[in-house]
């Protein structure tokens, strides 16, 4: 295994540097994280690979219903997906709004988390913030570092929570970051009026009962607190009766790990019912499209795939490497096409406030 990772190191380094320009500190972080992810993928148990591939059945549904296997399928999916994404430029597992078209995904994530989320939520030192669906905790880490706030992350996957805690400890942020295991479809495990702000990044596709969830968010927020949603929605141009549109939806959902494809009103209406006042409800990308960043992600993984294919061919890497990356990147071009047609976006942002 060590020899295989050594052979991959130059490929990963070139790709990371290409995506991050001249920022060597960020490039080193990405290279080291990618190599850790490759090691994790190398040692994946066969059952985890099988469970990950089987989890894609969930994306053929139109909504999560609370069935017996849905929560476990979600865990099985993200337990492997987080490593695959960390090899590329999407360790945080989301394509951000386009804030600066001249830079890549990772820098646009940082820019949006700062300008689009932390600044708009008005958080700072002493603020208590809830991250719903925190994943590996990297968004929470940057929000805390940038704003000085204390951030609590909630997530369904214990594997990712352990990585989040480890990263917080290594970087000296463990006093400002807390990570809690839980399913947001259950009552949130926090007291009333605990948090000064709340955010979620592209996780509500798994919501069973949005109104119930938003009432829980309302409960745990202090009066005057704001929340930010960045999520996947269908746009007015989408016509479910159009065979082309329906085909693109069928292909795009597995690319995004999406189940429910809501309209913006499917969020804003229950938010208002829960008691929130809507302050912002719009596409967050400059120019209204994400495809410049989607194409960069697709290019990154295509380049990485050549190296993986060569190493699996000579048996320096196990065959499941190629199987997993083929599944991850399948129909990526459909996401680009749908974005260019204005059918869907994953950068729709809603800001809402709990009244004083």
Rosetta silent file (secondary structure, phi, psi, omega in degrees, C-alpha in Angstrom):
SEQUENCE: XXXXXXXXXXXXXXXXXXXXXXXXXXXXXXXXXXXXXXXXXXXXXXXXXXXXXXXXXXXXXXXXXXXXXXXXXXXXXXXXXXXXXXXXXXXXXXXXXXXXXXXXXXXXXXXXXXXXXXXXXXXXXXXXXXXXXXXXXXXXXXXXXXXXXXXXXXXXXXXXXXXXXXXXXXXXXXXXXXXXXXXXXXXXXXXXXXXXXXXXXXXXXXXXXXXXXXXXXXXXXXXXXXXXXXXXXXXXXXXXXXXXXXXXXXXXXXXXXXXXXXXXXXXXXXXXXXXXXXXXXXXXXXXXXXXXXXXXXXXXXXXXXXXXXXXXXXXXXXXXXXXXXXXXXXXXXXXXXXXXXXXXXXXXXXXXXXXX
SCORE:     score description
SCORE:     0.000 S_00000001
   1 L     0.000  -43.097 -178.380    0.000    0.000    0.000 S_00000001
   2 H   -57.600  -40.957  179.730    2.773    2.465    0.885 S_00000001
   3 H   -64.369  -40.977 -179.333    4.295    2.048   -2.592 S_00000001
   4 H   -63.239  -44.779 -179.709    0.935    2.678   -4.279 S_00000001
   5 H   -67.213  -34.330  176.887    0.323    5.859   -2.298 S_00000001
   6 H   -62.881  -40.984  179.079    3.854    7.021   -3.041 S_00000001
   7 H   -66.971  -31.985  179.844    3.186    6.622   -6.770 S_00000001
   8 H   -79.573  -19.676 -173.792   -0.048    8.594   -6.438 S_00000001
   9 H   -55.291  -47.328  179.665    1.531   11.434   -4.453 S_00000001
  10 H   -61.934  -37.130  179.606    2.819   13.452   -7.453 S_00000001
  11 H   -63.546  -47.704 -179.460   -0.573   13.167   -9.177 S_00000001
  12 H   -63.211  -41.299 -178.700   -2.429   14.337   -6.088 S_00000001
  13 H   -63.152  -45.179 -179.921    0.067   17.156   -5.503 S_00000001
  14 H   -62.180  -43.755 -179.216   -0.226   18.508   -9.049 S_00000001
  15 H   -65.284  -41.324 -179.961   -4.020   18.415   -8.919 S_00000001
  16 H   -65.229  -44.935  179.019   -4.141   20.121   -5.537 S_00000001
  17 H   -64.162  -36.380  178.576   -1.750   22.867   -6.601 S_00000001
  18 H   -64.535  -38.717 -178.006   -3.695   23.364   -9.804 S_00000001
  19 H   -76.668  -20.734 -172.729   -6.918   23.819   -7.883 S_00000001
  20 H  -115.692    7.532  177.154   -5.509   26.206   -5.310 S_00000001
  21 L    67.437 -129.354 -173.772   -3.222   28.444   -7.333 S_00000001
  22 L  -101.925    5.401 -178.364   -0.149   29.627   -5.426 S_00000001
  23 L   -78.181   92.461 -172.978   -1.494   29.146   -1.903 S_00000001
  24 H   -69.151  -32.481  179.451    0.978   26.509   -0.748 S_00000001
  25 H   -63.755  -45.905  177.442   -0.435   26.194    2.779 S_00000001
  26 H   -66.516  -37.496  179.478   -3.864   25.279    1.463 S_00000001
  27 H   -62.514  -42.863  179.095   -2.279   23.061   -1.184 S_00000001
  28 H   -63.969  -40.046  177.133   -0.350   21.118    1.452 S_00000001
  29 H   -59.395  -45.351 -178.486   -3.516   20.677    3.497 S_00000001
  30 H   -65.562  -41.071 -179.806   -5.330   19.319    0.431 S_00000001
  31 H   -63.121  -47.747 -178.010   -2.470   16.965   -0.518 S_00000001
  32 H   -65.099  -38.905  178.666   -2.169   15.525    2.987 S_00000001
  33 H   -66.432  -41.121  179.667   -5.929   15.137    3.320 S_00000001
  34 H   -63.045  -41.290  179.810   -6.174   13.440   -0.080 S_00000001
  35 H   -66.843  -37.183  174.856   -3.456   10.945    0.815 S_00000001
  36 H   -62.916  -40.020  179.843   -5.212   10.119    4.100 S_00000001
  37 H   -65.596  -41.220  178.253   -8.408    9.559    2.139 S_00000001
  38 H   -61.460  -38.741  178.293   -6.641    7.266   -0.320 S_00000001
  39 H   -64.411  -42.186  179.469   -5.324    5.227    2.573 S_00000001
  40 H   -63.790  -40.748  178.941   -8.834    4.943    4.031 S_00000001
  41 H   -66.239  -39.325  179.885  -10.243    3.846    0.657 S_00000001
  42 H   -57.779  -39.249 -173.843   -7.425    1.302    0.254 S_00000001
  43 L   -97.094   10.814 -179.835   -8.356   -0.371    3.551 S_00000001
  44 L   -60.552  131.559  172.982  -12.143   -0.258    3.121 S_00000001
  45 L   -63.123  148.857 -179.342  -13.796   -3.548    4.093 S_00000001
  46 H   -57.661  -34.841 -179.388  -15.545   -5.271    1.209 S_00000001
  47 H   -65.261  -36.479  178.464  -18.872   -4.938    3.029 S_00000001
  48 H   -64.669  -38.000  177.686  -18.508   -1.143    3.166 S_00000001
  49 H   -64.274  -47.402  179.418  -17.983   -1.069   -0.600 S_00000001
  50 H   -60.640  -44.854 -178.577  -21.064   -3.246   -1.178 S_00000001
  51 H   -64.682  -38.076  178.101  -23.177   -1.172    1.228 S_00000001
  52 H   -61.992  -48.365 -179.371  -22.087    2.061   -0.465 S_00000001
  53 H   -63.898  -38.300  178.982  -23.096    0.808   -3.912 S_00000001
  54 H   -68.151  -28.719 -176.888  -26.404   -0.506   -2.551 S_00000001
  55 H   -63.782  -19.781 -179.076  -27.150    2.856   -0.899 S_00000001
  56 H   -65.650  -15.932  175.769  -27.699    4.413   -4.338 S_00000001
  57 H   -61.121  -28.791 -179.287  -31.124    2.738   -4.413 S_00000001
  58 H   -60.256  -31.714 -173.967  -32.228    5.479   -2.007 S_00000001
  59 H   -78.795   -3.228  173.022  -31.819    8.117   -4.719 S_00000001
  60 H   -85.083  -11.079  177.211  -34.526    6.528   -6.858 S_00000001
  61 L   -80.289  160.084  177.794  -37.067    7.582   -4.223 S_00000001
  62 L   -93.655  -17.291  178.096  -38.821   10.937   -4.351 S_00000001
  63 L  -162.994  151.335  172.645  -38.644   11.514   -0.597 S_00000001
  64 L   -75.842  132.317 -174.076  -37.313    9.963    2.592 S_00000001
  65 L  -111.121   -9.339 -175.902  -40.236    8.387    4.414 S_00000001
  66 L    93.552   15.855  178.175  -38.672    7.110    7.624 S_00000001
  67 L   -62.533  163.900 -171.615  -38.456    3.506    6.454 S_00000001
  68 L   -58.027  -37.590 -171.825  -36.355    1.016    8.357 S_00000001
  69 L  -100.092   -3.796 -173.657  -33.318    1.064    6.073 S_00000001
  70 H   -66.882  -45.190 -179.758  -33.226    4.696    4.966 S_00000001
  71 H   -63.705  -41.075  179.579  -31.176    6.092    7.832 S_00000001
  72 H   -67.858  -37.699  176.355  -28.691    3.224    7.561 S_00000001
  73 H   -61.607  -38.599  177.751  -28.441    3.675    3.795 S_00000001
  74 H   -62.787  -44.501  177.628  -27.615    7.339    4.391 S_00000001
  75 H   -62.860  -45.507 -179.579  -24.871    6.359    6.822 S_00000001
  76 H   -59.938  -36.034  179.821  -23.524    3.701    4.422 S_00000001
  77 H   -68.283  -53.476 -174.453  -23.389    6.297    1.649 S_00000001
  78 H   -74.037  -24.411  179.187  -21.605    9.051    3.555 S_00000001
  79 H   -62.097  -30.606  177.500  -19.249    6.707    5.372 S_00000001
  80 H   -99.265  -40.247 -176.804  -17.534    6.042    2.040 S_00000001
  81 H   -55.744  -38.963 -175.810  -18.429    9.207    0.116 S_00000001
  82 H   -61.300  -33.611  177.327  -16.530   11.456    2.513 S_00000001
  83 H   -72.335  -42.313 -179.914  -13.262    9.671    1.656 S_00000001
  84 H   -61.763  -43.626 -179.875  -13.919    9.798   -2.094 S_00000001
  85 H   -67.305  -32.503 -178.950  -14.664   13.515   -1.980 S_00000001
  86 H   -69.978  -20.108  174.326  -11.569   14.197    0.126 S_00000001
  87 H   -68.936  -33.585  179.824   -9.388   12.819   -2.676 S_00000001
  88 L   -97.285 -155.692 -174.831  -10.716   15.624   -4.863 S_00000001
  89 L   -95.124   14.598 -176.134  -11.482   19.273   -4.272 S_00000001
  90 L  -124.404   46.796  178.734  -14.803   18.630   -2.535 S_00000001
  91 L   -55.610  -33.993 -178.736  -13.772   17.363    0.892 S_00000001
  92 L   -79.100   -1.822  172.797  -16.635   19.390    2.365 S_00000001
  93 L    63.441   35.399  170.007  -19.007   17.460    0.093 S_00000001
  94 L  -152.507  145.313  171.091  -20.708   20.426   -1.530 S_00000001
  95 L   -87.096  119.581 -174.894  -20.301   22.519   -4.664 S_00000001
  96 L   -79.524  168.706  167.306  -20.407   26.113   -3.395 S_00000001
  97 L   -60.794  151.000  175.018  -21.986   29.139   -5.006 S_00000001
  98 L   -78.586  109.452  177.483  -19.672   30.829   -7.473 S_00000001
  99 L   -98.835  -43.934  178.259  -18.319   33.816   -5.560 S_00000001
 100 L  -131.682  104.693 -176.710  -15.086   34.328   -7.520 S_00000001
 101 L   -63.405  -14.825 -175.541  -15.011   32.619  -10.953 S_00000001
 102 L   -82.656  -10.060 -178.876  -11.219   32.976  -11.134 S_00000001
 103 L  -120.482  173.174 -173.606  -10.563   30.448   -8.344 S_00000001
 104 L   -86.918 -168.248 -175.701  -11.509   26.834   -7.683 S_00000001
 105 H   -62.704  -49.495 -173.622  -14.024   25.005   -5.536 S_00000001
 106 H   -60.237  -45.746 -179.723  -12.087   25.019   -2.271 S_00000001
 107 H   -69.103  -35.244  175.888  -11.462   28.780   -2.281 S_00000001
 108 H   -66.832  -33.167  173.687  -15.043   29.500   -3.310 S_00000001
 109 H   -60.111  -48.189 -179.469  -16.172   27.384   -0.360 S_00000001
 110 H   -61.709  -44.162 -179.290  -14.081   29.517    1.988 S_00000001
 111 H   -62.511  -43.356 -178.520  -15.319   32.749    0.427 S_00000001
 112 H   -69.435  -40.995  179.421  -18.949   31.717    0.639 S_00000001
 113 H   -60.056  -33.631 -180.000  -18.653   30.423    4.221 S_00000001
 114 H   -80.486  -61.037 -174.229  -17.212   33.802    5.221 S_00000001
 115 H   -76.605  -41.569 -172.479  -19.166   36.324    3.153 S_00000001
 116 H   -84.210  -20.713 -174.387  -22.286   34.339    2.394 S_00000001
 117 H  -123.474  -64.108 -175.832  -22.857   32.687    5.729 S_00000001
 118 H   -58.703  -47.497 -178.147  -20.823   33.874    8.759 S_00000001
 119 H   -65.157  -40.093 -178.628  -21.143   37.576    7.926 S_00000001
 120 H   -72.637  -25.040  177.363  -24.852   37.316    7.122 S_00000001
 121 H   -83.832   -8.344  178.029  -25.534   35.416   10.335 S_00000001
 122 L    58.097   44.511  179.678  -23.799   38.176   12.321 S_00000001
 123 L  -100.194  155.380 -179.654  -21.807   35.732   14.422 S_00000001
 124 L  -161.142 -168.383  179.601  -18.615   36.480   16.320 S_00000001
 125 L   -53.910  131.030 -178.640  -16.658   35.586   19.462 S_00000001
 126 L    93.211  -17.144  177.982  -19.003   34.153   22.070 S_00000001
 127 L   -69.403  143.520  175.366  -21.727   33.220   19.583 S_00000001
 128 E  -109.307  122.315 -171.037  -23.080   29.690   19.808 S_00000001
 129 E  -124.853  139.942  177.612  -23.826   28.227   16.374 S_00000001
 130 E  -107.938  127.327  174.873  -25.437   24.948   15.278 S_00000001
 131 E  -105.017  109.677 -177.989  -24.291   23.156   12.107 S_00000001
 132 E   -90.596  117.516 -176.625  -27.020   20.678   11.074 S_00000001
 133 L    79.260   55.182 -167.546  -25.522   17.791    9.077 S_00000001
 134 L   -77.287  -11.540  179.883  -21.910   18.777    9.758 S_00000001
 135 L    58.701 -131.881 -179.391  -20.186   15.845    8.010 S_00000001
 136 L   -76.934    0.488  176.018  -16.422   15.825    8.663 S_00000001
 137 L    80.104   11.613 -176.682  -16.740   19.149   10.476 S_00000001
 138 H   -75.007  -34.027  174.775  -14.637   21.152    8.034 S_00000001
 139 H   -66.507  -45.060  178.107  -17.278   23.832    7.449 S_00000001
 140 H   -58.117  -40.587 -179.560  -17.783   24.117   11.220 S_00000001
 141 H   -61.546  -46.129 -178.380  -14.007   24.404   11.657 S_00000001
 142 H   -70.688  -37.412  177.729  -13.725   27.286    9.199 S_00000001
 143 H   -60.924  -42.057  179.251  -16.800   29.050   10.585 S_00000001
 144 H   -68.808  -42.932 -179.406  -15.288   28.919   14.076 S_00000001
 145 H   -63.504  -44.112 -175.544  -11.827   29.979   12.884 S_00000001
 146 H   -72.299  -43.477 -170.742  -13.133   32.871   10.803 S_00000001
 147 H   -97.072  -22.166 -173.664  -15.782   34.248   13.162 S_00000001
 148 L    85.576    2.337 -178.873  -14.523   33.297   16.623 S_00000001
 149 L   -76.094  163.488  170.297  -17.844   31.574   17.350 S_00000001
 150 E   -96.599  124.619 -174.047  -18.327   28.263   19.162 S_00000001
 151 E  -116.274  133.626  174.350  -19.841   25.772   16.732 S_00000001
 152 E  -110.737  125.695  178.861  -21.711   22.549   17.513 S_00000001
 153 E  -104.870  137.057  177.286  -22.042   20.034   14.688 S_00000001
 154 E  -116.034  131.212 -179.785  -24.802   17.414   14.472 S_00000001
 155 E  -152.886  153.264 -175.803  -24.411   14.414   12.165 S_00000001
 156 L   -85.626  -18.719 -173.010  -25.815   10.938   11.612 S_00000001
 157 L  -103.036  111.163 -178.173  -22.496    9.267   10.690 S_00000001
 158 H   -64.205  -31.610  179.627  -20.215    8.436   13.627 S_00000001
 159 H   -59.283  -46.492  179.684  -17.260    7.801   11.275 S_00000001
 160 H   -68.697  -35.924  179.247  -17.278   11.409   10.096 S_00000001
 161 H   -62.831  -37.797  177.458  -17.795   12.724   13.616 S_00000001
 162 H   -64.501  -38.939  177.298  -14.636   10.962   14.756 S_00000001
 163 H   -67.073  -37.137  178.359  -12.698   12.614   11.916 S_00000001
 164 H   -63.914  -43.693  179.306  -14.189   15.975   12.838 S_00000001
 165 H   -65.652  -40.946  179.814  -13.106   15.575   16.462 S_00000001
 166 H   -61.796  -45.279 -179.405   -9.621   14.452   15.455 S_00000001
 167 H   -64.588  -39.385  177.936   -9.149   17.473   13.167 S_00000001
 168 H   -62.660  -41.502  179.357  -10.384   19.830   15.896 S_00000001
 169 H   -65.726  -45.781 -177.651   -7.898   18.330   18.367 S_00000001
 170 H   -63.023  -35.454 -176.162   -4.954   18.450   15.963 S_00000001
 171 L   -93.983    4.988  178.210   -5.614   22.091   15.071 S_00000001
 172 L    72.761   23.146 -178.120   -6.213   23.233   18.647 S_00000001
 173 L  -106.337   10.507 -173.532   -9.881   24.020   18.028 S_00000001
 174 L   -65.758  -21.280  178.815  -11.341   21.377   20.333 S_00000001
 175 L   -80.595  -17.955 -176.754  -12.480   23.966   22.896 S_00000001
 176 L  -108.282   -8.372 -178.622  -14.537   25.809   20.273 S_00000001
 177 E  -122.330  131.041  177.514  -15.928   22.841   18.336 S_00000001
 178 E  -127.863  137.269 -178.261  -18.350   20.218   19.665 S_00000001
 179 E  -125.626  130.658 -171.936  -19.688   17.307   17.643 S_00000001
 180 E  -124.829  135.003  176.615  -22.867   15.410   18.503 S_00000001
 181 E   -82.845  132.799  177.112  -24.277   12.223   17.007 S_00000001
 182 L   176.507  163.726  178.481  -27.896   12.428   15.944 S_00000001
 183 L  -107.977  121.355 -175.671  -30.487   12.333   13.169 S_00000001
 184 L   -66.965  -11.713  174.614  -32.064   15.705   12.432 S_00000001
 185 L   -77.178  -10.757  172.138  -35.342   13.942   11.644 S_00000001
 186 L   -94.672  165.482  175.290  -35.560   13.214   15.383 S_00000001
 187 L   -54.511  134.852 -178.190  -36.075   15.945   17.985 S_00000001
 188 L   -65.861  132.460 -172.925  -32.875   18.007   18.151 S_00000001
 189 L   -81.905   53.362 -178.495  -30.892   17.043   21.288 S_00000001
 190 L  -140.704  152.799 -179.655  -30.522   20.597   22.597 S_00000001
 191 L   -72.500  162.198  176.882  -32.346   22.796   25.102 S_00000001
 192 L   -57.706  145.714  172.629  -34.658   25.621   24.099 S_00000001
 193 L    51.189   47.683 -179.582  -33.000   28.907   23.031 S_00000001
 194 L   -88.602  -36.882 -165.886  -29.460   27.461   23.005 S_00000001
 195 E  -112.181  146.856  176.454  -28.018   28.911   19.787 S_00000001
 196 E   -86.710  -15.499  179.516  -27.382   32.391   18.369 S_00000001
 197 E  -163.779  162.353  179.575  -27.389   31.075   14.787 S_00000001
 198 E  -147.443  145.267  173.233  -27.905   27.895   12.751 S_00000001
 199 E  -145.529  159.157  171.565  -26.891   26.789    9.286 S_00000001
 200 E  -144.656  145.834 -177.471  -27.094   23.765    7.038 S_00000001
 201 E  -124.091  100.825  172.407  -25.318   23.093    3.747 S_00000001
 202 L    56.194   49.131  178.809  -27.126   20.859    1.252 S_00000001
 203 L  -122.610   -8.423 -170.576  -28.543   18.317    3.701 S_00000001
 204 H   -79.088   -0.175  175.956  -32.315   18.834    3.638 S_00000001
 205 H   -63.448  -17.592  179.883  -32.909   16.394    0.783 S_00000001
 206 H   -99.034    7.960 -178.158  -33.246   13.747    3.541 S_00000001
 207 L   -69.651  130.418  177.633  -35.882   15.647    5.532 S_00000001
 208 L   -83.858  -45.911 -177.400  -38.957   13.555    6.339 S_00000001
 209 L  -136.749   89.568 -176.439  -41.140   16.354    7.713 S_00000001
 210 H   -54.699  -41.977 -178.362  -39.675   19.821    7.006 S_00000001
 211 H   -62.211  -42.645  177.380  -42.229   21.682    9.101 S_00000001
 212 H   -62.207  -43.924  179.209  -41.509   19.518   12.137 S_00000001
 213 H   -62.998  -44.284 -176.855  -37.736   19.986   11.639 S_00000001
 214 H   -68.665  -30.946  174.448  -38.033   23.755   11.219 S_00000001
 215 H   -66.971  -34.953  175.053  -40.116   24.010   14.386 S_00000001
 216 H   -66.653  -41.218  176.359  -37.293   22.201   16.182 S_00000001
 217 H   -61.086  -42.912  178.073  -34.801   24.692   14.708 S_00000001
 218 H   -59.364  -42.091 -177.814  -37.028   27.535   15.899 S_00000001
 219 H   -62.288  -43.955 -173.139  -37.118   26.011   19.378 S_00000001
 220 H   -83.626   -9.161  177.578  -33.339   25.714   19.836 S_00000001
 221 E   -88.529  148.240  175.044  -32.597   29.220   18.495 S_00000001
 222 E   -76.393  155.861  173.861  -32.585   32.305   20.686 S_00000001
 223 E   -56.393  134.083 -178.621  -34.985   35.169   19.885 S_00000001
 224 E    89.012   -9.074 -178.655  -33.484   37.283   17.102 S_00000001
 225 E   -71.214  151.633  178.700  -31.232   34.470   15.893 S_00000001
 226 E  -111.438  156.503  171.526  -30.794   33.853   12.162 S_00000001
 227 E  -127.580  154.584  176.449  -30.451   30.669   10.135 S_00000001
 228 E  -128.299  129.018  171.220  -28.917   30.030    6.723 S_00000001
 229 E  -111.959  133.877  165.735  -29.849   27.256    4.312 S_00000001
 230 E  -122.584  118.702 -171.396  -27.815   26.492    1.201 S_00000001
 231 E  -152.763  172.153  179.442  -29.519   23.708   -0.692 S_00000001
 232 E   -83.979  126.184  177.186  -30.546   21.827   -3.802 S_00000001
 233 E  -141.102  159.671  169.373  -33.800   22.959   -5.398 S_00000001
 234 E   -86.937  146.639 -178.144  -35.651   22.707   -8.683 S_00000001
 235 L  -104.567  165.466 -176.073  -36.013   25.961  -10.589 S_00000001
 236 L   -56.398  -27.160 -179.435  -39.038   27.324  -12.522 S_00000001
 237 L   -70.074  -18.095 -178.623  -37.592   26.107  -15.840 S_00000001
 238 L   -72.319  128.938  178.704  -37.878   22.479  -14.701 S_00000001
 239 L  -122.623  106.071 -177.071  -40.869   20.691  -16.228 S_00000001
 240 L   -62.214  -17.410  178.507  -41.479   17.207  -14.785 S_00000001
 241 L   -85.257   -9.152  179.497  -43.593   16.356  -17.856 S_00000001
 242 L   -84.590  118.458 -177.135  -40.662   16.987  -20.195 S_00000001
 243 H   -56.809  -36.727  178.766  -38.896   13.637  -20.886 S_00000001
 244 H   -64.902  -45.062  179.378  -35.516   15.378  -21.228 S_00000001
 245 H   -63.320  -42.913 -179.186  -35.922   17.159  -17.911 S_00000001
 246 H   -64.452  -39.075  178.121  -37.077   13.961  -16.202 S_00000001
 247 H   -64.705  -41.524  178.430  -34.079   12.043  -17.595 S_00000001
 248 H   -65.040  -40.180  177.732  -31.680   14.696  -16.319 S_00000001
 249 H   -60.099  -45.450 -179.871  -33.323   14.603  -12.884 S_00000001
 250 H   -60.189  -35.576 -179.602  -32.933   10.815  -12.747 S_00000001
 251 H   -81.095  -34.831 -174.932  -29.227   11.155  -13.591 S_00000001
 252 H   -73.469  -37.703 -175.578  -28.479   14.182  -11.418 S_00000001
 253 H   -55.808  -46.696  176.735  -29.933   12.875   -8.160 S_00000001
 254 H   -64.930  -31.399  177.238  -27.320   10.103   -7.677 S_00000001
 255 H   -62.113  -39.338 -176.685  -24.537   12.578   -8.555 S_00000001
 256 H   -89.699  -13.247 -171.767  -25.734   14.843   -5.753 S_00000001
 257 L    70.452   38.551 -173.335  -26.810   12.139   -3.333 S_00000001
 258 L  -104.413  145.228  173.964  -30.304   13.648   -3.507 S_00000001
 259 L  -113.301  -67.454  179.908  -33.690   12.147   -2.696 S_00000001
 260 L   -82.160  135.755  177.018  -36.169   15.025   -2.387 S_00000001
 261 L  -116.452   82.246 -173.450  -36.102   17.703   -5.100 S_00000001
 262 L   -79.924  162.825  164.803  -37.934   20.634   -3.482 S_00000001
 263 L   -88.256  158.918  176.033  -38.941   24.026   -4.794 S_00000001
 264 L   -53.280  -36.560 -179.600  -37.727   27.037   -2.759 S_00000001
 265 H   -66.148  -22.198  176.503  -41.280   27.441   -1.458 S_00000001
 266 H   -69.274  -14.345  172.287  -41.079   23.934    0.012 S_00000001
 267 H   -98.591  -48.721 -172.687  -38.584   25.488    2.432 S_00000001
 268 H   -67.743  -37.647 -178.889  -39.909   29.010    2.872 S_00000001
 269 H   -62.185  -52.131  178.560  -43.547   28.052    3.493 S_00000001
 270 H   -68.872  -25.880  173.954  -42.826   25.688    6.432 S_00000001
 271 H   -62.996  -44.793  178.715  -40.194   28.100    7.765 S_00000001
 272 H   -67.114  -37.476  176.528  -42.852   30.791    7.986 S_00000001
 273 H   -62.041  -36.129  179.239  -45.297   28.325    9.522 S_00000001
 274 H   -71.926  -15.912  177.009  -42.665   27.526   12.150 S_00000001
 275 L   119.227   -2.376 -177.972  -42.456   31.223   13.015 S_00000001
 276 E   -80.544  153.539  170.596  -39.472   32.491   11.010 S_00000001
 277 E  -103.679  126.450 -178.877  -39.320   35.673    8.964 S_00000001
 278 E   -78.834  123.280  179.282  -37.693   35.170    5.531 S_00000001
 279 E  -103.063  -26.943 -177.506  -34.912   37.722    4.924 S_00000001
 280 E  -150.856  141.014 -178.162  -33.332   36.256    1.777 S_00000001
 281 E  -157.402   86.501 -171.460  -34.501   33.681   -0.768 S_00000001
 282 E  -163.272  165.211  171.865  -32.368   33.560   -3.922 S_00000001
 283 E   -66.015  130.386 -174.599  -29.673   31.955   -6.051 S_00000001
 284 L   -94.014  -10.885 -177.173  -26.332   32.674   -4.376 S_00000001
 285 L   -80.512  137.465  171.457  -23.997   32.163   -7.364 S_00000001
 286 H   -61.768  127.295 -178.898  -22.599   35.108   -9.278 S_00000001
 287 H    84.632   -6.950  174.128  -24.137   34.864  -12.743 S_00000001
 288 H    81.226    6.358 -178.528  -26.776   32.413  -11.547 S_00000001
 289 L  -137.927  151.560  177.205  -24.935   29.203  -12.457 S_00000001
 290 L  -105.632   -5.744 -169.800  -22.532   26.742  -10.807 S_00000001
 291 H   -57.858  -28.979  175.626  -21.329   24.895  -13.898 S_00000001
 292 H   -58.819  -36.755  178.272  -17.877   26.584  -13.954 S_00000001
 293 H   -80.469  -35.711  177.864  -17.149   24.927  -10.607 S_00000001
 294 H   -60.908  -42.438  179.381  -18.936   21.684  -11.466 S_00000001
 295 H   -64.561  -34.496  176.882  -16.746   21.356  -14.554 S_00000001
 296 H   -65.806  -41.258  178.297  -13.629   21.904  -12.426 S_00000001
 297 H   -64.134  -43.653  179.897  -14.687   19.101  -10.083 S_00000001
 298 H   -62.645  -40.698  178.811  -15.409   16.806  -13.018 S_00000001
 299 H   -64.708  -41.035  179.344  -12.007   17.614  -14.553 S_00000001
 300 H   -59.241  -52.686 -175.996  -10.252   16.931  -11.242 S_00000001
 301 H   -69.158  -31.568  175.846  -11.817   13.510  -10.786 S_00000001
 302 H   -63.649  -44.176  178.318  -11.325   12.605  -14.461 S_00000001
 303 H   -63.661  -45.003  179.817   -7.607   13.339  -14.137 S_00000001
 304 H   -63.213  -34.144 -177.795   -7.345   11.413  -10.877 S_00000001
 305 H   -62.661  -34.390  178.938   -9.187    8.480  -12.440 S_00000001
 306 H   -60.125  -43.919  178.301   -6.423    7.993  -15.025 S_00000001
 307 H   -65.213  -41.595  179.532   -3.904    7.424  -12.249 S_00000001
 308 H   -65.718  -39.932 -179.580   -6.238    5.112  -10.360 S_00000001
 309 H   -63.092  -41.669 -179.817   -7.013    3.126  -13.501 S_00000001
 310 H   -64.799  -42.622 -177.068   -3.323    2.601  -14.232 S_00000001
 311 H   -73.453  -31.768  175.838   -2.539    1.477  -10.699 S_00000001
 312 H   -73.390  -31.562  179.930   -5.512   -0.890  -10.495 S_00000001
 313 H   -63.229  -35.717  179.787   -4.558   -2.362  -13.875 S_00000001
 314 L   -98.735   12.582  173.823   -1.157   -3.414  -12.517 S_00000001
 315 L    63.264   29.370  171.814   -2.740   -4.440   -9.188 S_00000001
 316 L   -86.199  -16.209  172.942   -0.993   -1.815   -7.104 S_00000001
 317 L  -128.846  146.205  178.064   -4.438   -0.706   -5.957 S_00000001
 318 L   -65.801  153.463 -173.582   -7.444   -2.937   -5.228 S_00000001
 319 L   -63.205  -23.403 -177.481  -10.129   -3.045   -7.905 S_00000001
 320 H   -66.660  -18.850  175.026  -12.706   -1.383   -5.681 S_00000001
 321 H   -54.971  -53.373 -176.731  -10.876    1.944   -6.187 S_00000001
 322 H   -68.564  -37.671  177.792  -12.043    2.145   -9.784 S_00000001
 323 H   -58.597  -45.365 -177.892  -15.490    0.755   -8.956 S_00000001
 324 H   -68.652  -44.077 -178.091  -16.071    3.460   -6.366 S_00000001
 325 H   -71.149  -31.530  174.574  -14.774    6.343   -8.464 S_00000001
 326 H   -64.329  -40.615  179.089  -16.757    5.185  -11.495 S_00000001
 327 H   -67.476  -41.443 -178.513  -19.918    5.206   -9.382 S_00000001
 328 H   -61.593  -42.075 -171.518  -19.073    8.621   -7.917 S_00000001
 329 H   -95.443   -3.437 -178.559  -18.488   10.307  -11.283 S_00000001
 330 L   -58.464  131.005  176.062  -21.217    8.599  -13.328 S_00000001
 331 L    66.558   22.165  176.471  -23.440   11.132  -15.146 S_00000001
 332 H   -58.648  -32.715 -179.882  -21.482   14.136  -13.899 S_00000001
 333 H   -66.277  -24.916  177.909  -22.023   15.750  -17.293 S_00000001
 334 H   -67.336  -35.284  177.410  -25.795   15.629  -16.659 S_00000001
 335 H   -63.184  -43.648  178.280  -25.301   17.924  -13.651 S_00000001
 336 H   -61.993  -47.379 -178.018  -23.445   20.414  -15.864 S_00000001
 337 H   -62.118  -44.409 -178.756  -26.144   20.260  -18.555 S_00000001
 338 H   -64.677  -37.161  178.157  -28.989   20.688  -16.071 S_00000001
 339 H   -66.982  -42.686  178.694  -27.256   23.674  -14.479 S_00000001
 340 H   -63.234  -32.240  179.308  -26.703   25.340  -17.855 S_00000001
 341 L   -81.612   -7.836  179.717  -30.396   24.798  -18.665 S_00000001
 342 L    71.998   32.970 -178.027  -31.386   26.355  -15.341 S_00000001
 343 L   -88.475  -40.458 -177.536  -33.308   23.286  -14.147 S_00000001
 344 E  -139.420  159.538  170.872  -31.687   22.743  -10.754 S_00000001
 345 E  -146.639  150.829  172.277  -29.194   24.424   -8.469 S_00000001
 346 E  -108.511   13.098 -179.151  -27.408   23.392   -5.287 S_00000001
 347 E  -124.097   40.133  173.348  -26.659   27.007   -4.349 S_00000001
 348 E   -85.687  125.466 -176.331  -30.086   28.346   -3.433 S_00000001
 349 E  -114.976  137.096  175.301  -29.747   30.310   -0.210 S_00000001
 350 E  -124.846  128.977  171.331  -32.380   31.199    2.344 S_00000001
 351 E  -114.215  129.167  179.033  -31.751   33.447    5.344 S_00000001
 352 E  -135.664  159.411 -176.025  -34.488   33.548    7.981 S_00000001
 353 E  -132.924  140.447  171.119  -34.782   35.046   11.455 S_00000001
 354 E   -82.174  127.757 -178.114  -36.584   34.123   14.648 S_00000001
 355 L   -57.282  151.838  177.281  -38.434   37.219   15.900 S_00000001
 356 L   -61.672    0.000    0.000  -37.103   39.025   18.974 S_00000001
